[in-house]
Amino acid sequence: LLLIFKGLNYGVDFKGGTLIELRSLDNSLNISDLRKSFNKLNLGDITVKKFGNDNDYVVKFEKKQSIKENFIENIKIELTNDIGNVFEFRRVESVGPKVSSELLKSGIIAIALSLGAMLIYIWIRFEWQFSLGAISAVFHDVIITLGFFSLLSFEINLSIVAAVLTIVGYSMNDTVVIFDRVRENLKKHSDIKIFEITNISINETFSRTIITSVTTLLALLSIFIFGGAILKGFSFAMILGVIVGTYSSIYIANPILVKLNVSQKTILKEEKE
C-alpha cells in the first residue's frame, strides 16, 4: 500500500538532477541559512540535509549541471556573496533525465531477471511447488524492504538496488537449505504428512539459520553504525533483508509447500520424469 499510494523517494541516480556535498567551515552556518541561500539561485526543487558530521550537508536540486563549465563555480560565487566564504564543495554529481531513466529501467530489469533465473533454477533443482514457494518468499522480501524505504522516505539509489539483489540471493540460499532438508525427509518418511515434514526440516536447520543470520547482522550493524552516511542506506536495506529473509523462508516458503500438499509421490514422480 505504501509503494502504491506514497511511492519511493528516488535519488539523483533515478530522478536526475544535481547533488552537492559541502562542508561548513564556520559553526555559525546552519541548515536554514544554507537552504535560504540556495533558494535564491532558482535551481528548482531543493533539498538540504545534514550528512555525517554536524558541519557536512548534502544539497540536491532539480536543475542539471549545464554544459557550461562554470555552472558550479557560479553557484559558489553566489553563495559566497550571500553567506561568505565559509564552506567548501567536497563532491558534485549530476545525472541527466535520459541517464536516470535508463538506470531505473536497468535496475528493474536486473531484479526481474534475477527472480526469473532463480525461479527456473529451483524448478529444475526441485519441483514446481518448491519453486513457487521460494519465489513467493523472495518477492515478499523485496516488497517489505522497499515498503520500509517508502515508509521512512529513505533515498533509493543504485546502492539500494545492489542491496536488494544481495537480499534476493541471501533469502534464496536460506530457503534452498530448508527445502533440501524437506526433500530428504520426504524420501525418508513416506508415512508422515508434509506439515510435519516441514516442521521437522525447519527444526533440523534452525540452528544453522540463526547462526548465519546473527553473524551476518553483526557485520551489517557494524557497517551501519561505523560506515558513515554513504553506507547507511545500503546497510539498512541489508539488515532489513536478512531479518525478513530469515522468517520468510520459514513462514512463507514452507507453508506454500503445505498448501500445495507436496508428498513423497510428487518427489518420486518428478525424479522419474
C-alpha positions, 0 to 999 in steps of 0.5 A, spaced: 500 500 500 505 504 501 509 503 494 502 504 491 499 510 494 506 514 497 511 511 492 519 511 493 523 517 494 528 516 488 535 519 488 539 523 483 541 516 480 533 515 478 530 522 478 536 526 475 538 532 477 544 535 481 547 533 488 552 537 492 556 535 498 559 541 502 562 542 508 561 548 513 567 551 515 564 556 520 559 553 526 555 559 525 552 556 518 546 552 519 541 548 515 536 554 514 541 559 512 544 554 507 537 552 504 535 560 504 541 561 500 540 556 495 533 558 494 535 564 491 539 561 485 532 558 482 535 551 481 528 548 482 526 543 487 531 543 493 533 539 498 538 540 504 540 535 509 545 534 514 550 528 512 555 525 517 558 530 521 554 536 524 558 541 519 557 536 512 550 537 508 548 534 502 544 539 497 540 536 491 536 540 486 532 539 480 536 543 475 542 539 471 549 541 471 549 545 464 554 544 459 557 550 461 563 549 465 562 554 470 555 552 472 558 550 479 563 555 480 557 560 479 553 557 484 559 558 489 560 565 487 553 566 489 553 563 495 559 566 497 556 573 496 550 571 500 553 567 506 561 568 505 566 564 504 565 559 509 564 552 506 567 548 501 564 543 495 567 536 497 563 532 491 558 534 485 554 529 481 549 530 476 545 525 472 541 527 466 533 525 465 535 520 459 541 517 464 536 516 470 531 513 466 535 508 463 538 506 470 531 505 473 529 501 467 536 497 468 535 496 475 528 493 474 530 489 469 536 486 473 531 484 479 526 481 474 531 477 471 534 475 477 527 472 480 526 469 473 533 465 473 532 463 480 525 461 479 527 456 473 533 454 477 529 451 483 524 448 478 529 444 475 533 443 482 526 441 485 519 441 483 514 446 481 511 447 488 518 448 491 519 453 486 513 457 487 514 457 494 521 460 494 519 465 489 513 467 493 518 468 499 523 472 495 518 477 492 515 478 499 522 480 501 523 485 496 516 488 497 517 489 505 524 492 504 522 497 499 515 498 503 520 500 509 524 505 504 517 508 502 515 508 509 521 512 512 522 516 505 529 513 505 533 515 498 533 509 493 539 509 489 543 504 485 546 502 492 539 500 494 538 496 488 545 492 489 542 491 496 536 488 494 539 483 489 544 481 495 537 480 499 534 476 493 540 471 493 541 471 501 533 469 502 534 464 496 540 460 499 536 460 506 530 457 503 534 452 498 537 449 505 530 448 508 527 445 502 533 440 501 532 438 508 524 437 506 526 433 500 530 428 504 525 427 509 520 426 504 524 420 501 525 418 508 518 418 511 513 416 506 508 415 512 508 422 515 504 428 512 508 434 509 506 439 515 510 435 519 515 434 514 516 441 514 516 442 521 521 437 522 526 440 516 525 447 519 527 444 526 533 440 523 536 447 520 534 452 525 540 452 528 544 453 522 539 459 520 540 463 526 547 462 526 548 465 519 543 470 520 546 473 527 553 473 524 551 476 518 547 482 522 553 483 526 557 485 520 551 489 517 550 493 524 557 494 524 557 497 517 551 501 519 553 504 525 561 505 523 560 506 515 558 513 515 552 516 511 554 513 504 553 506 507 547 507 511 542 506 506 545 500 503 546 497 510 539 498 512 536 495 506 541 489 508 539 488 515 532 489 513 533 483 508 536 478 512 531 479 518 525 478 513 529 473 509 530 469 515 522 468 517 520 468 510 523 462 508 520 459 514 513 462 514 512 463 507 516 458 503 514 452 507 507 453 508 506 454 500 509 447 500 503 445 505 498 448 501 500 445 495 500 438 499 507 436 496 508 428 498 513 423 497 509 421 490 510 428 487 518 427 489 518 420 486 514 422 480 518 428 478 525 424 479 522 419 474 520 424 469 
